[in-house]
Structure formats: C-alpha cells, structure tokens
C-alpha cells in the first residue's frame, strides 16, 4: 500500500479545478431553464464557493484516513 498523501496545496488545486467545471455546468443548466444570465451567474457563483469549500474539507478529511 502506498504511503502517498495529498498535500493541502494539491487538495486546493483539485477543488478549484473541479469547481470551475462543475460551476460552468450549473450556470448552463440554470440558463437552459430560465434564460436569465444574471440569475444563472449568481447561482453559479454561490454554488461554486460553497461547494468548493465543502470539497476541500472533504479531501482533507479523506487525506487523514
């Protein structure tokens, strides 16, 4: 079994890169239903920040196991 552990920096980069793709997807889905770009961008921004933080914390917890 490998002793490799993610660093905080690697977890942060993974969280940020994933959130970029996931947030763009959210914006596109919201826009496809509402046709409102401001609403879509607003929801995407809030969703991206909240879920980015949750993902980072999740990664750090898994890194301790």
mmCIF file of the C-alpha atoms, coordinates in Angstrom:
data_MODEL
# 
_entry.id   MODEL 
# 
loop_
_atom_site.group_PDB 
_atom_site.id 
_atom_site.type_symbol 
_atom_site.label_atom_id 
_atom_site.label_alt_id 
_atom_site.label_comp_id 
_atom_site.label_asym_id 
_atom_site.label_entity_id 
_atom_site.label_seq_id 
_atom_site.pdbx_PDB_ins_code 
_atom_site.Cartn_x 
_atom_site.Cartn_y 
_atom_site.Cartn_z 
_atom_site.occupancy 
_atom_site.B_iso_or_equiv 
_atom_site.pdbx_formal_charge 
_atom_site.auth_seq_id 
_atom_site.auth_comp_id 
_atom_site.auth_asym_id 
_atom_site.auth_atom_id 
_atom_site.pdbx_PDB_model_num 
ATOM 1  C CA . UNK A 1 1  ? 0.000   0.000  0.000   1.00 0.00 ? 1  UNK A CA 1 
ATOM 2  C CA . UNK A 1 2  ? 1.343   3.429  -0.910  1.00 0.00 ? 2  UNK A CA 1 
ATOM 3  C CA . UNK A 1 3  ? 2.188   5.958  1.774   1.00 0.00 ? 3  UNK A CA 1 
ATOM 4  C CA . UNK A 1 4  ? 1.298   8.816  -0.601  1.00 0.00 ? 4  UNK A CA 1 
ATOM 5  C CA . UNK A 1 5  ? -0.801  11.576 0.960   1.00 0.00 ? 5  UNK A CA 1 
ATOM 6  C CA . UNK A 1 6  ? -2.320  14.594 -0.712  1.00 0.00 ? 6  UNK A CA 1 
ATOM 7  C CA . UNK A 1 7  ? -0.876  17.891 0.364   1.00 0.00 ? 7  UNK A CA 1 
ATOM 8  C CA . UNK A 1 8  ? -3.084  20.849 1.258   1.00 0.00 ? 8  UNK A CA 1 
ATOM 9  C CA . UNK A 1 9  ? -1.930  22.597 -1.912  1.00 0.00 ? 9  UNK A CA 1 
ATOM 10 C CA . UNK A 1 10 ? -2.841  19.619 -4.119  1.00 0.00 ? 10 UNK A CA 1 
ATOM 11 C CA . UNK A 1 11 ? -6.256  19.354 -2.453  1.00 0.00 ? 11 UNK A CA 1 
ATOM 12 C CA . UNK A 1 12 ? -6.837  23.053 -3.056  1.00 0.00 ? 12 UNK A CA 1 
ATOM 13 C CA . UNK A 1 13 ? -5.887  22.831 -6.742  1.00 0.00 ? 13 UNK A CA 1 
ATOM 14 C CA . UNK A 1 14 ? -8.093  19.754 -7.229  1.00 0.00 ? 14 UNK A CA 1 
ATOM 15 C CA . UNK A 1 15 ? -11.022 21.517 -5.540  1.00 0.00 ? 15 UNK A CA 1 
ATOM 16 C CA . UNK A 1 16 ? -10.592 24.657 -7.639  1.00 0.00 ? 16 UNK A CA 1 
ATOM 17 C CA . UNK A 1 17 ? -10.245 22.862 -10.970 1.00 0.00 ? 17 UNK A CA 1 
ATOM 18 C CA . UNK A 1 18 ? -13.256 20.657 -10.277 1.00 0.00 ? 18 UNK A CA 1 
ATOM 19 C CA . UNK A 1 19 ? -15.342 23.639 -9.175  1.00 0.00 ? 19 UNK A CA 1 
ATOM 20 C CA . UNK A 1 20 ? -14.596 25.508 -12.404 1.00 0.00 ? 20 UNK A CA 1 
ATOM 21 C CA . UNK A 1 21 ? -16.041 22.665 -14.487 1.00 0.00 ? 21 UNK A CA 1 
ATOM 22 C CA . UNK A 1 22 ? -18.950 21.982 -12.144 1.00 0.00 ? 22 UNK A CA 1 
ATOM 23 C CA . UNK A 1 23 ? -19.877 25.667 -11.808 1.00 0.00 ? 23 UNK A CA 1 
ATOM 24 C CA . UNK A 1 24 ? -19.892 26.171 -15.567 1.00 0.00 ? 24 UNK A CA 1 
ATOM 25 C CA . UNK A 1 25 ? -22.214 23.169 -15.801 1.00 0.00 ? 25 UNK A CA 1 
ATOM 26 C CA . UNK A 1 26 ? -24.526 24.648 -13.153 1.00 0.00 ? 26 UNK A CA 1 
ATOM 27 C CA . UNK A 1 27 ? -24.611 28.010 -14.935 1.00 0.00 ? 27 UNK A CA 1 
ATOM 28 C CA . UNK A 1 28 ? -25.504 26.328 -18.225 1.00 0.00 ? 28 UNK A CA 1 
ATOM 29 C CA . UNK A 1 29 ? -28.233 24.186 -16.650 1.00 0.00 ? 29 UNK A CA 1 
ATOM 30 C CA . UNK A 1 30 ? -29.816 27.147 -14.840 1.00 0.00 ? 30 UNK A CA 1 
ATOM 31 C CA . UNK A 1 31 ? -29.624 29.242 -18.012 1.00 0.00 ? 31 UNK A CA 1 
ATOM 32 C CA . UNK A 1 32 ? -31.232 26.482 -20.072 1.00 0.00 ? 32 UNK A CA 1 
ATOM 33 C CA . UNK A 1 33 ? -34.242 26.512 -17.727 1.00 0.00 ? 33 UNK A CA 1 
ATOM 34 C CA . UNK A 1 34 ? -34.532 30.246 -17.033 1.00 0.00 ? 34 UNK A CA 1 
ATOM 35 C CA . UNK A 1 35 ? -32.907 32.024 -19.988 1.00 0.00 ? 35 UNK A CA 1 
ATOM 36 C CA . UNK A 1 36 ? -31.685 34.584 -17.399 1.00 0.00 ? 36 UNK A CA 1 
ATOM 37 C CA . UNK A 1 37 ? -27.931 35.112 -17.488 1.00 0.00 ? 37 UNK A CA 1 
ATOM 38 C CA . UNK A 1 38 ? -27.713 37.206 -14.293 1.00 0.00 ? 38 UNK A CA 1 
ATOM 39 C CA . UNK A 1 39 ? -29.616 34.599 -12.292 1.00 0.00 ? 39 UNK A CA 1 
ATOM 40 C CA . UNK A 1 40 ? -27.517 31.808 -13.783 1.00 0.00 ? 40 UNK A CA 1 
ATOM 41 C CA . UNK A 1 41 ? -24.237 33.566 -12.958 1.00 0.00 ? 41 UNK A CA 1 
ATOM 42 C CA . UNK A 1 42 ? -25.409 34.408 -9.433  1.00 0.00 ? 42 UNK A CA 1 
ATOM 43 C CA . UNK A 1 43 ? -26.437 30.856 -8.659  1.00 0.00 ? 43 UNK A CA 1 
ATOM 44 C CA . UNK A 1 44 ? -23.216 29.571 -10.216 1.00 0.00 ? 44 UNK A CA 1 
ATOM 45 C CA . UNK A 1 45 ? -21.094 31.911 -8.084  1.00 0.00 ? 45 UNK A CA 1 
ATOM 46 C CA . UNK A 1 46 ? -22.751 30.962 -4.794  1.00 0.00 ? 46 UNK A CA 1 
ATOM 47 C CA . UNK A 1 47 ? -22.797 27.267 -5.650  1.00 0.00 ? 47 UNK A CA 1 
ATOM 48 C CA . UNK A 1 48 ? -19.144 27.342 -6.702  1.00 0.00 ? 48 UNK A CA 1 
ATOM 49 C CA . UNK A 1 49 ? -17.913 28.959 -3.499  1.00 0.00 ? 49 UNK A CA 1 
ATOM 50 C CA . UNK A 1 50 ? -19.951 26.815 -1.117  1.00 0.00 ? 50 UNK A CA 1 
ATOM 51 C CA . UNK A 1 51 ? -19.258 23.522 -2.828  1.00 0.00 ? 51 UNK A CA 1 
ATOM 52 C CA . UNK A 1 52 ? -15.584 24.374 -3.353  1.00 0.00 ? 52 UNK A CA 1 
ATOM 53 C CA . UNK A 1 53 ? -15.130 24.804 0.385   1.00 0.00 ? 53 UNK A CA 1 
ATOM 54 C CA . UNK A 1 54 ? -17.053 21.604 1.130   1.00 0.00 ? 54 UNK A CA 1 
ATOM 55 C CA . UNK A 1 55 ? -14.979 19.652 -1.399  1.00 0.00 ? 55 UNK A CA 1 
ATOM 56 C CA . UNK A 1 56 ? -11.695 20.939 0.041   1.00 0.00 ? 56 UNK A CA 1 
ATOM 57 C CA . UNK A 1 57 ? -12.744 19.941 3.564   1.00 0.00 ? 57 UNK A CA 1 
ATOM 58 C CA . UNK A 1 58 ? -13.856 16.541 2.296   1.00 0.00 ? 58 UNK A CA 1 
ATOM 59 C CA . UNK A 1 59 ? -10.487 15.975 0.616   1.00 0.00 ? 59 UNK A CA 1 
ATOM 60 C CA . UNK A 1 60 ? -8.600  16.959 3.767   1.00 0.00 ? 60 UNK A CA 1 
ATOM 61 C CA . UNK A 1 61 ? -10.665 14.561 5.869   1.00 0.00 ? 61 UNK A CA 1 
ATOM 62 C CA . UNK A 1 62 ? -10.017 11.716 3.444   1.00 0.00 ? 62 UNK A CA 1 
ATOM 63 C CA . UNK A 1 63 ? -6.325  12.596 3.460   1.00 0.00 ? 63 UNK A CA 1 
ATOM 64 C CA . UNK A 1 64 ? -6.238  11.869 7.200   1.00 0.00 ? 64 UNK A CA 1 
ATOM 65 C CA . UNK A 1 65 ? -7.650  8.351  6.848   1.00 0.00 ? 65 UNK A CA 1 
# 
